[in-house]
Amino acid sequence: MRSCVHVKNKDKSDEYLLVDGYNIIFAWEELARLVANESLEAARNSLIAVLSNYQGLCALNIIVVFDAYRVKNGTEKIELVNNVSVVYTREKETADNFIERTAGTLYRRAYNVCVATSDIVEQTIILGKGATKIPAETLLTRIEDAKHKMKKSIAPEKYQKRNALYDSLDPETQKIWEDMRRGNT
């Protein structure tokens, strides 16, 4: 998966990022802390929000998968949350199983597929399905880089400089202006 450095195109992307939700939650310190201090649901919602923002910055489709392996009578549930496809697997299906099946299907349809997980076994299996891999920490770095690049593009250098009028004043007038601004007159 290429590093995201550009604003999302209006056209549908041929690139997919499949995210092993719980693997990422417990790999990212901030989300793991949310689980400990609040709830697993709060961490899931936070991850989905982060991924939604990332998807808004990059030309790719994101599918985050949470397994419901131990949920009695659980059925597969897929919902769209802020343009991110959120999948809850059915009973006795792991996120890994869903990701492997989906990665293979997307790859056969000529999509570029990348899987975000730090699970070494899963990384090996998805490579055999034609997908690429990205560890949890690398995904976090790419997300932070994308946010930083977007902020820089929104705030061009000319707006980051001091007041042009103030800078054009002679030092004596600048002192008077500063005294007035601070209420020292």
C-alpha positions in Angstrom: 0.0 0.0 0.0 1.4 3.3 -0.9 1.8 6.0 1.7 -1.1 8.4 1.6 0.1 11.8 0.6 -2.7 13.2 -1.4 -6.3 14.3 -1.0 -8.8 11.6 -1.9 -10.0 11.4 -5.5 -13.7 11.6 -6.3 -13.4 8.4 -8.2 -13.8 5.1 -6.5 -10.4 3.7 -5.5 -9.1 0.3 -6.6 -7.2 0.0 -3.3 -8.5 -1.7 -0.2 -7.2 -1.6 3.4 -8.5 -4.5 5.5 -8.0 -3.8 9.2 -8.0 -6.5 11.9 -9.8 -4.3 14.4 -9.0 -6.0 17.7 -5.4 -6.6 16.7 -5.0 -2.9 16.0 -6.8 -1.8 19.2 -4.5 -3.8 21.4 -1.4 -2.8 19.4 -2.0 0.9 19.7 -1.3 2.2 23.2 -4.0 4.9 23.1 -6.7 2.5 22.1 -5.6 -0.2 24.5 -5.8 2.4 27.3 -9.3 3.2 26.2 -10.3 -0.5 26.6 -8.7 -0.5 30.1 -10.2 2.8 31.3 -13.5 2.9 29.5 -14.7 0.0 27.3 -14.0 -2.1 24.3 -16.9 -0.3 22.5 -15.2 3.1 23.1 -12.0 1.8 21.6 -13.8 0.4 18.6 -15.6 3.7 18.0 -12.3 5.6 18.3 -10.6 3.3 15.8 -13.5 3.6 13.3 -13.3 7.4 13.7 -9.5 7.4 13.0 -9.9 5.2 10.0 -12.7 7.3 8.7 -10.5 10.4 8.8 -7.7 8.5 7.2 -10.0 7.3 4.4 -11.1 10.9 3.9 -7.5 11.9 3.3 -6.5 9.0 1.1 -7.9 7.3 -2.0 -8.6 3.9 -0.6 -11.5 1.8 0.7 -11.3 0.7 4.3 -12.9 -2.4 5.8 -12.4 -2.9 9.5 -13.2 -6.4 10.9 -14.1 -7.3 14.4 -14.6 -10.9 15.2 -17.6 -12.2 17.1 -16.1 -15.7 17.2 -17.5 -16.3 20.7 -20.8 -14.5 20.3 -23.5 -17.2 20.7 -25.8 -17.4 17.6 -23.9 -14.3 16.2 -24.6 -13.5 12.6 -22.4 -11.6 10.3 -23.2 -7.9 10.4 -21.8 -5.3 7.9 -22.5 -1.7 8.3 -21.2 1.6 6.9 -20.0 4.0 9.5 -18.7 7.3 8.2 -17.8 5.6 4.9 -15.9 2.9 6.6 -17.2 -0.7 6.1 -17.4 -2.2 9.6 -17.8 -6.0 9.8 -18.7 -8.1 12.8 -18.1 -11.8 11.9 -20.5 -14.6 12.6 -20.2 -17.0 15.4 -17.2 -19.3 15.1 -15.6 -17.1 12.4 -12.5 -15.1 13.3 -11.5 -11.8 11.9 -8.6 -13.6 10.3 -10.9 -16.0 8.4 -13.0 -13.1 7.1 -9.9 -11.1 6.1 -8.3 -14.0 4.3 -11.5 -14.8 2.3 -12.1 -11.1 1.5 -8.5 -10.4 0.5 -8.5 -13.4 -1.9 -11.8 -12.3 -3.4 -10.7 -8.7 -3.9 -7.3 -9.7 -5.3 -9.0 -12.0 -7.8 -11.1 -9.0 -8.9 -7.9 -7.1 -9.6 -8.0 -4.8 -6.6 -4.9 -3.8 -4.6 -5.3 -5.2 -1.1 -3.4 -4.4 2.0 -4.1 -5.9 5.4 -3.3 -4.1 8.6 -2.4 -6.5 11.4 0.6 -7.3 13.6 -0.3 -11.0 13.7 2.7 -12.7 12.0 0.8 -15.8 11.0 -2.0 -13.7 9.4 0.5 -11.6 7.6 2.0 -14.8 6.1 -1.4 -16.2 5.0 -2.6 -12.9 3.4 0.6 -12.7 1.3 -0.4 -16.0 -0.2 -3.8 -14.5 -1.1 -2.1 -11.7 -3.1 -2.4 -9.0 -0.5 0.3 -6.9 1.1 0.7 -6.4 4.8 1.2 -3.5 7.1 1.9 -3.8 10.9 -0.2 -1.9 13.4 2.6 0.6 14.3 3.3 1.4 10.6 -0.4 2.0 10.0 -0.4 4.5 12.9 2.7 6.2 11.5 1.1 6.5 8.1 -2.1 7.9 9.6 -0.1 10.5 11.6 1.9 11.4 8.5 -1.2 11.9 6.4 -2.8 14.2 9.1 0.4 16.2 9.3 0.6 16.6 5.5 -3.0 17.7 5.4 -2.5 20.3 8.1 0.5 21.7 6.2 -1.5 21.9 3.0 -4.3 23.7 4.7 -2.1 26.2 6.4 0.2 27.5 3.7 3.4 29.2 4.8 2.2 32.7 4.0 -0.5 32.3 6.7 1.9 31.0 9.3 3.9 34.2 9.3 3.3 37.2 11.6 1.1 40.1 10.7 2.5 41.7 7.5 1.4 45.2 8.5 3.0 44.8 11.9 6.2 43.6 10.4 6.4 46.6 8.1 6.3 49.1 11.0 9.4 50.7 12.4 10.5 49.5 15.8 9.2 52.5 17.7 5.7 52.2 16.2 5.8 48.4 16.9 6.5 49.1 20.5 3.6 51.6 20.7 1.3 49.0 19.0 2.4 46.3 21.4 1.8 48.6 24.5 -1.7 49.4 23.2 -2.4 45.7 22.5 -1.4 44.8 26.1 -3.3 47.7 27.6 -0.1 49.5 28.8 -1.1 52.9 27.6 
